[in-house]
Amino acid sequence: MTAGRAKTAFLVLLSLYCVCAFASTAAYQVAHGLIVLFAIWHVFYYRNLGVLKEIFSKNREMVALFCIFTLFLCVSTLLNQEFVSKKSNSHLALFVLRYGAVFAILCYFYRLQYFSKKFLINLMLFSVLIILFGGIYELLFGEFNGSIKGFFSFRNTFGFFCGLGLVFALVFIDKNLAKIAFATLCAIFLALSFQRSAWIAACAGIFLYYAFVKKFSKFDILVICSFCFVGLFLYEFYEPFRERVLDLLSGKSSGRNEIWKFAIEKIKLSPIFGYGLDSFTAVSESKFYYGGLVTRPHNLELHLLFDSGILGFLAYFGMIFYTFYYLFKAKKWPILPILGYYFAIMQFDYTPHMSSKQLSILAMVLFLLFSDKFKPKGEIQ
C-alpha cells in the first residue's frame, strides 16, 4: 500500500471511530478494533517502531503512571477473584487498548502528519451534531416521554454528550454566530435530558472557560443570557424540568449518599488493594437499586479506592496531577474547561476505567493537550 492510500485509509478509520465513539456502542467496538489493527499493521509494515519509541520517551511520565495504575488494578483484581465479575479481565485489557492505545495511535499518526488537530476537532463537533440530530428526531417523530435520550438507550448518556458539546462549542468554535447557535442547542437538549450531574459539570466548564480562556465581552453576555433564557423558560413552563431542578436544589441524590456511605465503610476494610475491577455489585450483594441495579460507587475517588485501593488511587491521581501540571506549564487553557467538565461529572457518574465512549473521547482531548510534544516542524495546525 502506498503512503497516500495508507493516509486515506487512516482518515476514513479515524472519522468512523470518532463518530462511533459519540454514538453507537456496537459500531464503536468495531471501529476501535479496525483502527487498532490498522495501526499495528502500519507500524510493522513501514518499520516505524522508532516513532513509537520517540512518542513514549517524550511522554514517559504519563506512560509510567498509566502502567503503574494498570499494574495495581491488575494485582487488586487477581487478589479478589471472589468479588470481581466474569468480565473483569476483559475490562482490564480493554482499558489499555481503548484509552492507552488510542492515545498512542493518535500521537503516532499525528507525528507522521496524517491529520491535523483541526481535523480531529471538526470530527468531534460533527459527532456532537449527529447526537443533537437524534434529540431533534425524538422531539419531532419519537415517543417523547418527558426527558430526551436521542439515539441512546439512556438519557444520561445523551445528557453527557450534550453538556460536553456545549463546552466544545465555547472552546473550539471561533465564529460568534455559530458558537451561540451550537451552544444554545446543546443547552436546550442538556436541560431536557434531565442529567443533573451534566448540568453541574457544564456549569463548571463554563466557569473555567470564562476564568481562564476568554475575557468577558458584550457577546459573552448574550451567550450567558441565552443559557439563562433556556433554563428559565423550561423552569416556568415545563413541570418535569422544574421538578428536576428542585430535586437538585434540595440535595436529592438518587441514593448516592447511601452508596457513598457504604463504599467508604467497605474501603476501610480493604484500603491497600481494594476489591478489584468491577467488584461493587458482588461486594454490595446487589443491595442498591435506584431505577436499576447500581454497579459502581458513582464517584471518581471512591471508585478508584474501591477497585484498586490506595496504591491505584495514587497512581491514577498522579496522572491527573501531571495532566494539570503540563496544562498550566504549557498554558493550554482551552483544554481546561473540558477537563473540568470531566472531573466534575465523574464526581457523580461514570467510571474512571470502564466508561468506554466517555473515556475514548477523553483520550482524544488528552491528545490535543500533549500533541505539541510530537509535532513535526512545519506541521499545519
N, C-alpha and C positions, 0 to 999 in steps of 0.2 A: 504494500500500500504506500502510495506517495505521501509526502508530508502534507500536501494540500488536502488530500482526501481524508487523512487522519484528523486534521484540524476540523474539517467539516463534520466528520462523524462525531467528534467530541462535542462540538457546539450543539448538535442535534440531541445528543445524550444529556448534556447539561441542561438544555431547555426542558426536556422531558422530565428530568429529575427534579428540577426546581418547581415546575408546575405541579407535579405529583406530590412533592413534599408539602405543598399548601392544600392539597385536595385529597384524592383517593388513597386510602391506605394500601389496598391491593396493588394498584398501579405504582405506588411509591416503592413497594418492595421489589417489584420487577425492575423499575428504573434504577434503583440503588444497585441491584445485582449487576445490571448491564454496565453501569459506569465504573464499578469496581473492577470487573473483569476486563473492561477496555483499558483501564489504567495499568493493570498488571501486564497485559499484553504489550502495551506501548512502552513501558519501562524496559522490558526484556528485548523486544524487537528492535528498538532503537538504542539499546545498551546505555540507558540513562540512569543507572544506579548512582552515578556520581552526583546527579542533580538531586536525587532524594537525600543522599548523604549531606549535601550542602543545606538543604531545607531543614533537616533535623538538627544539624550543627548550629544554624543561625537561630533556631528556636529551642535550644536544648533545655532551657529552664521549664518550659511548658511540657515538653516531651517527657522529661524526667518526672515531673509531678503527676502527669497523666498515667505513666507506667506505675508509679508508686501507689496511686489510688486504685488502679486496676488490680494490682497485686494484693492489697489489703482486702479489697472486695472479694477477690477470689479465695483468699485464706478464710475470711469470715463465712463464705458460702460452704467451703469444704468442711469447716468445723461445726456446721449447723445443718446437716443434711436432714435432720428430723423436722426442721421448720421450713426450709426453702421449698418452693414449688417445683414441679417437674420441669418447668420451662426456665428455671433459674440459670442453668448452664448455657442455654441458647441466648438468653437475655444478656449474659455476660459477654459472650462472643459478639453479639450484635452491638453492644455498647462500644466495643473497639472498632468494629467495621463501619458502623453508621456515623460515628462522630469523629474519632481519631482518623480513620481512613479518608473520610470526606474532606476534612480539613487539609490533610496531606495532598490529596488529589487536586484540590483547588490551587494550592500553593505550587504544585508541580507543573500544572498546565499554564498557570499564570507566568511562572518563571520562563516557560518556553514561548510566551507571547501568543498563546492560543486564544485568549479572550482578555477583555479589559474589565476593570471594576465597574465601569458604567454599564457594560453589557449585563453583568450579573444583577446590578441594582434594578435595571429596567425589567429583567426577568422577574424579580421579586415583586415589583409593583404590578406587573401584568398578572401575576398569580393572585395577588390580592383582588384585582379587578374581577377575576373569574369567581372568587369567593363571594364578592358583593353581588355579582350577577345571580348567584344561587339564592341570595336573600331576596332580590327583586323578583325572581321567578316564583319563589314561595309566596310572596305577598300577592302576586297577580294571579297565579294559577294553582298554587298549592293549597293544602289544608291548614290554614293559619289558625293556631290554637292558643294564641296569647303571646308566646315567645317565638323567635325565629331561629332555625338551625341551618337554613340553606341546604346545601347538598350533603351536609354531615348528618351523622346519626344522633349527635348530641348538640344541644345549644351551646354548651360550654366551649366546645372546640370552635364553633362558629364565632363566638364572642371573643375568644383568644385572638383569632386572626384579624377580626375587625379592629380590636384595640391595637394590635401590632401594626396593622395597616395605617391607622391614624398616626402613630408615631413615625412610621416610614414616610408618610406624606409630608409631615413637618420637616423631617431631616433631609429627604432625598429630592423632593420636587422643588425646582427653582422658581418657576413662573407662578406668580401670586394667584391668578385666577384658577389655574389647575390645582394648586395647593389647597385652596379653600374649598373647592368643589370636592376633591378627593377626600380630604379630611372630614368634611361635614357629612358626606355619605357614609364614611366609616363610623362616625359618631352616632348617626341615626341607627345603624344596624347594631352597633355595640350596645346602645341603650335597649334595643328591642330583643337582644339576646338574653337579657336578664343575668348576664355573667358578672356578678358583683366584684369578684376579685380582679377581673379585667377592667372594670370601671376604676378601681383603686390604682391598678398598675398604669393605666392610661394617664391618670392624673399625675402620677409620679413621673412618667415620661414627658408630659407637657411641662411640668415644673422644671425638670432638668434641661429641657430644650431652651427655655427662656432664661434660665440661670447661667448656662454655660455656652450655648451655641449662638443664639440670636438676641441682639439688642431689641428691646420692645419698641415698636413703631406704631403709627396710626393703622397700618394694615393689620398688625397683630391684634389690635383692639377689635377689629372686625372679625378676626378668626375666633378669638375668645367669645365674643358676643354670639357668634353663630353656634358655638358649642352650648353656651348657656341657653340660647333660644330653644335648641333641640330638647335639652333637659327639662326646661320649664314648661314647654308646650306639652310634652308627654306626661309630665307630672300633673298638669292641670286637667288634661282631657283623656288620659288613658289610665284607668284604675289599676290594672295589673302592674304597670310600671311604678305607679305611686306606692303600691304595697311593697314592692321590692326595695324601693328607696327607703321607706320607713323601717323595713326589716334591717337594712344596713345601718341606719342611724341609731336604731335601738340596740344594736350589738348582737342580733340573732346570727348564729354562726353555723347553722345547719349541722349541729352536732360536733363541730370542730373542737370546741372546748373540752368535751368528754374524750374525744380521740386523742388530743394533745396530752391530757392528763394521764391517760392510760399509757401512751407512748413513753412519757417521762418516767413513769414508775417502772416500766419494763427495761428501759435503758439503764437505769440504776443497777439492775440485777446483772447486766452483761455489758459493762461500759467499754471494755477494751476492743472486742471484736464484734459486738452487736450480735445479730441473729442471722445474717446472711441475706443475699439478694432475694427480693420478692418473698419475704417471710412474714409480713404483717398479718395476712389472713390466718395463717396457721397459729401464730403466737396469740392472736386475739380470739381464736376459736370462732371466727366469723360472727362475733357478738355485735358488731356495728353495722347497722343497716339504715341508711338515710336516703330513701329513694333508689337504693341499690346497695349491693354489698360493698363495704369500704375495704379497699385493698392496700391502702397506704396511709401514712400519718398526716398527709395534707400540709406539710411544712418542710421546707428545704433542709433546715438544720436538724430537725428531729428525724427526718427520713435518712439522712446520712448517718447519724448516730445509731439509728435502729438497724440499718442494713450492714454498716461497715465499722461501727464502733468509733472511738475517739481517734484511732490511727487513720482510718479512711477519711473521717471528718477533717482532720488537719491537712491531709494531702489535697482534698478537694478544695478547701478554702485557701490552700496555698495557690492553686490555680486561679481562684477568684482574685486573691490579693495581687498576684503577679499581673493579671489582666488589667486591673485598675491602675496598678503602678505604671505599666507600659503606656496605658491610655493617657495618663496625666503627664508622663515624661515626654511622650511624642505629641501631646496636645491634639489628640484625635477626638476633639469634642463632639462631633456629630454622632459618634458611636455611643456616647454616654447615655443619652435618653433611651436608646434601645436596650442597652444592658440594664439600665434602671427599671425598665418595664419588665424584663425577665426576672430580675431579682425580686421585685415587688410581688409579681403574680405567683412566684414559687414559694412565697410565704403562706399561701393558701391552697394552691393547686399544683398538679403535675409532679413528676418525679425528677430527681437530678440525674438519672441514668437510664430511664426506660420510656420516657415520653418521646417516641420516635420522631414524629414530624416536627414537634416544637424544638427538639434539640438538634435536629438536622439543620433547621434554619438558623439556630444559634451558631452552629459550626460555620455557616456562610458568613454570619455577622463577624465572628472572630477572625475569619479570613480577611475580611475588609479591614479589620483593625491591624492585623500583623502583616498584611501583604507588602508593605513597603520594604520589609526585610528581604524580600525575594524579587524586587523589581529590577528588571534588566535596564541598563542605560538606554535612554531614548524611548522607553515604553510610553505609549499613548494611553492616557488615563480615560 
